[in-house]
């Protein structure tokens, strides 16, 4: 019985291919290839320029789901707990990410404040939440309602996920703030740093070609 369960679980985690001929075009030289199946851990490369076309990553659905869930948890921590605390003489100020965005809007820079909300809150949430919504049911061969629409929005939000850009900007700004005030990193900062790593691992966890193939097979 244990061997049968193991065999069934392995079949669910394998990369299923929809019936019919499928092709993959190289994004650099536009060479068209027949998209065949790959062993776990293997990658298909362009026969002309050697660019990776798609990959069958190891434990792809498990990695994508786990990293997405971790990213959502860290996202909640990053917005609930203080991002940093500044001490200057008798003045002590603690800021959260959302509080920083509101402060920028109140100070007359609404474009910058709204950008922080969109690129560090909305886009990461759409990407991580969409990845978890789609990938977790696919581990069991299921497809939830609206998965194709969510997957499209997920891929559209990926270029706008600028968590690492924001974190780099904060670190550069702190180099100047450190000369006039004592700056202490809060739980929100470390959660945000962890969020950056989890988002990168979640996106790299599964190939886009594999995700769409799994969704197509689950729908049929």
Secondary structure, DSSP 8 states (H G I E B T S, - for coil): -HHHHHHHHHHHHS----SS--EEE-TTT--EEE-----TT-EEE-TTT--EEEE--TTHHHHHHHHHHHHHHHHHHHHHS-SEEEEETTEEEEE-HHHHHHHHHHTT-HHHHHHHHIIIIIHHHHHHHHHHHHHHHHTTT---TTHHHHHHHHHHHHTT--HHHHHHHHHHHHHHHTTTSEEEE-HHHHHHHHHHHHHHHHHHHS-HHHHHHHHHHHH-
